[in-house]
């Protein structure tokens, strides 16, 4: 991994740590809050590269449609959905209502 990516990943992970229980954020929103512009794809790479055993709440990051980005047949999809439901996030079909559950930082 390039040093630039390592630095960006650390900033992304710190931002994701701020998402409170019961809220979600989109890849693009995390990129903007982290000062990385519209680089949602980089956020996706950072989520994929979270160190094992980390407490980063990766499951709270979803796509801009309000959906989990992993394929539904992937076991991680099921885990993400389970973790979100455990935090009282409601799904309508496969979607989360971002007007209700999206994290809006206070600062």
NORMOHU-V820855 format. One record per backbone hydrogen bond with DSSP energy under -0.5 kcal/mol. NH is the residue of the N-H (numbers start at 0). CO is the residue of the C=O. Records with the same first field share a line. If there is no record, write none. Layout:
# NORMOHU-V820855
NH->CO ; CO
This chain:
# NORMOHU-V820855
5->1
6->2
7->3
8->4
9->5
10->6
11->7
12->8
13->9
14->10
15->11
16->12
17->13 ; 14
18->15
22->19
23->100
24->59
26->61
29->25
30->26
31->27
32->28
33->29
34->31
35->30
38->35
39->37
41->38
42->38
43->39
44->40
45->41
46->42
47->43
48->44
49->46
53->50
57->55
59->56
60->57
61->24 ; 59
62->66
65->62
67->93
73->70
76->73
77->73
78->74
79->75
80->76
81->77
82->78
83->79
84->80
85->81
86->82 ; 83
87->84
88->83
89->87
91->94
92->90
93->91
94->91
95->65
96->89
97->95
99->96
100->96
101->97
102->23
104->102
